[in-house]
Amino acid sequence: MDLCRYFHTKWSTILLLLLILYLYNRDTCTWREFPGPEAPDIASEAGVYFVNTSRCRMCAMDAVSPKALSFVQRLGPFKCSKVQLLRAATIKGHNYLIRDLVELDLWRCCAVRRLRDVFCAYQQLQYCTDFRTHVLGIQSFALDPRSEYMRVPDGLQMLRVYCWVDFGRVIFHDVLLFVPPPHATHLVPERGEGVPSVRLSVLVLGIDSLSHLHYRRSFPHVAAYIRHLPHTELWGYNRVGDNSYPNIVPLLTGLTAQELERRCLRRRRSYDECRFLWNEFHDAGYMTAFGEDTAKGGTFTYRKRGFEHQPTDFYLRPVLQEMRLHTTYEARGDFDVKCTAGRRYEEVLFDFVQRLMPHMQQRDFFAFMWQTQGVHDYFNYARIADQDYLQLLQQLHQSRILDNTLVLLLSDHGLRFDPFAKTFQGMQEASQPLGIALYPPWLQRHFPFAMRNLHRNAHRLVTTFDLHETLKDVMDLKGRLRDASIRNRSHRLGNPRGVSLFLPIPEQRDCRSAHIPDHYCLCHTLKQIPKDTPTVQRIAGFIVSHINHLLRPYPQCRQLSLEEIDRAYVRRDHGAAVGSTDQSTITVLVVTEPGNGHFAGTALASNVTALHGRITRSDAYGAQAYCIRDFRFEMYCYCG
């Protein structure tokens, strides 16, 4: 009996060891549960994968891994050092400048004893192009100690205001925006005035360089608030390009950046002849708005010609451009962020959204808003943005705008230049931007088949091409989202580049069919390999040679040389033979001189003659590229 028990125990131990070895060597991902109530709902069918289909397995990483948490730092104090003496407001259809400071505040901030010692003037500004405004006139005025309100003409929309004391000492300088009330615009009919009864507005809230996992780390208040709203998180959302432009263009046009250039930018260098989603929505009877919190780094203005005519009904660009030229300065503190008077640039963007809310309450709208400042450059800045977006979502909810609005809370990619981007997890997160869709409850009741597909697509490979098709469906809910229409469209659906999320994303979709370059594709298993192998060394040399080839038309840029090979990874599709690298792609990270540039490129192991996707950079190059104005190649240029 003891002998039987001995052999039983021995074989049980052997079987257990074999099972552990099998699980250890199986093609799987390392992942552990998020602590506490913030755990993402990814354990149902995805297991240890964000996406787990026949052609794509996207590993689920831990947002609060020890490596990620090592980059979390205590936020030091920082603020805009100047004061917000005046702000703009439209009250009962009339424009006012409102004084926010009393005499005691002026003494503390500016050493000014009396309000009547302050002299002010404003310039009336009008949009001409994205790079030029027209001054309509100038008007001086004095602050009235008896009233906080000063009336200005109702037709004004943009003012540059400055106030001074002591024969020229400026104490306030800002650009202020007025948004006319809905009854004064007559842009599109109000709800109920001949428009379809079932309509859905769209609000895109873009946050630059925010990966899905960094959102989980840094937006606990927003995540907790959204948990109580109908929503779907897109865990398989994969970037298709390196920076903002090649990821935003497919969202707004359904085209790649190269296709857009061939279609509408050959004859003119401005974007006026290009067709964007806001044009489609405007033609369908929607009010449109476009706002970014940057002027220098705007999506269509950074090293580009922008628009010569205002692209949307409401447009924030001219305000930010005037701020950049006349009123900008850097905040005090740990972050290099821009201020105007007493406001950070992103606060100007949020104020723009809030001023549009009366229109949003009464009209169908398409609004595209994008924040870049702070979140683009700093790992820890996203925690500051958490409170801003919480307040904005609360306001949208309390004003009942969410009752008729699809909100896309999304990003273009993860952090690219912060030190975290150089880690393995940071490199992976760079290709998995945030993607969340919030929608009103009645959408589920009216269109159950479409919404079932949306929920299932939470764990499918998704790109901005799909988001474009999704938003096109929003313009015709009854025609395109009825159950019969969804059945018919699903039956005829192949495996195209862009698929509406209201349709089933094909189970056999992979990065090739989704038009995701291999360098950004997260459907592979990555394994670090020795960096001294001949194949890795050939790819590293080819990366540097290719950069130098790109820079050949720019003699002001120095030719680069290989300083060292940092790391190398083999990308293997699941199902490929273990140990086989002939048909695998290899990603190599290199450091170049001069400039200590950190670059990464991907090539086929068996044919090192072409790169799969663009060469990316993970360190900030800043002033190194001062001598080149081509946005496509500036990240490679070291000006000699």
Secondary structure, DSSP 4 states (H G I P E B T S, - for coil): -HHHHHHHHHHHHHHHHHHHHHHHHSS-----PPSGGG--S--SSSTTEEEESSS-EEE---TT-HHHHTT--PPPP-B--S---EEEEEETTEEEEEE---HHHHHHHH----GGG-EEEEEEEEEEETTEEEEEEEEEEE--TT-SEEEE-TT--EEEEEEEETTTEEEEEEEEE----GGGT-SSPPTTSSS-SS--EEEEEEETT-BHHHHHHH-HHHHHHHTTS-EEE-TTB---SSSHHHHHHHHHHSS-HHHHHHHHSSS-SSSTTS--HHHHHHHTT-EEEEEES-STT-TTTTTS---SS--SSEE-HHHHHHIIIIIEEEPBSSS--EEETTEEHHHHHHHHHHHHHHHHHHS-EEEEEEE-TTTTT-TTTHHHHHHHHHHHHHHHHHTTGGGGEEEEEE-S-S-SSSGGGGSHHHHHHTT-B-EEEE--THHHHH-HHHHHHHHHGGGS-B-HHHHHHHHHHHTTHHHHSSHHHHHHHHHH----S---TTSPPPTT--TTTTT--GGG--SSEEEE--TTSHHHHHHHHHHHHHHHHHTTT-TTBPPPEEEEEEEEEEEE-TTSPTT--TT-EEEEEEEEETTTEEEEEEEETTEEEEESS--EE-S--GGGGTT---TTTGGG--B-
